[in-house]
Amino acid sequence: MSAMSEYEFQVLTFDRHTPKAVRRQAVREHAEYGRWELTRSVRYEGGVHRVWLRRRIIRVQRTA
């Protein structure tokens, strides 16, 4: 087994008019059903909100 974990990432982007409750619900659904975890959240100057999610890649080793 390797000591380093491998992750896959997904970026969610919301425009400035998206309500906070809708953004929160989207992140919550990804976390609950897709096993994603919040890595980073940034709000840019124009009001765009971007969220980075990650989840661990699980590799199954075959036995011969």
C-alpha positions in Angstrom: 0.0 0.0 0.0 1.2 3.5 -0.7 1.6 6.0 2.1 0.2 8.9 0.0 -3.5 9.2 -0.6 -4.8 10.0 -4.0 -7.7 12.3 -4.5 -10.0 13.4 -7.3 -11.3 16.9 -7.3 -14.5 18.6 -8.4 -15.0 22.4 -8.7 -18.5 23.9 -8.2 -18.9 27.5 -9.5 -21.8 29.7 -8.5 -22.6 33.1 -9.9 -23.2 36.1 -7.7 -27.0 35.8 -7.8 -27.1 32.2 -6.3 -28.5 32.3 -2.8 -26.3 31.1 0.0 -28.8 28.4 0.9 -28.7 26.9 -2.6 -24.9 26.8 -2.5 -24.9 25.2 0.9 -27.5 22.6 -0.3 -25.4 21.7 -3.4 -22.3 21.1 -1.3 -24.3 19.1 1.3 -25.7 16.9 -1.4 -22.3 16.2 -2.9 -20.9 15.4 0.5 -23.8 13.1 1.5 -24.4 11.2 -1.7 -21.0 11.4 -3.5 -18.7 11.2 -0.4 -17.1 14.5 -1.3 -15.4 16.7 1.3 -14.9 20.5 1.2 -11.3 21.4 0.5 -11.5 25.1 -0.4 -14.0 27.9 -0.8 -13.3 31.2 -2.4 -15.4 34.3 -3.2 -14.0 36.4 -6.0 -14.3 40.1 -6.5 -17.1 40.0 -9.0 -19.2 37.9 -6.6 -18.5 34.5 -8.1 -18.2 31.8 -5.5 -16.1 28.8 -6.3 -15.9 25.6 -4.1 -13.4 22.8 -4.4 -14.4 19.3 -3.3 -12.3 16.2 -3.0 -12.7 12.5 -2.4 -10.2 9.7 -1.9 -9.5 7.4 -4.8 -9.7 3.8 -3.5 -7.7 1.3 -5.5 -8.6 -2.3 -5.3 -5.6 -4.6 -5.5 -6.1 -7.9 -7.3 -4.8 -11.2 -5.9 -3.4 -13.6 -8.3 
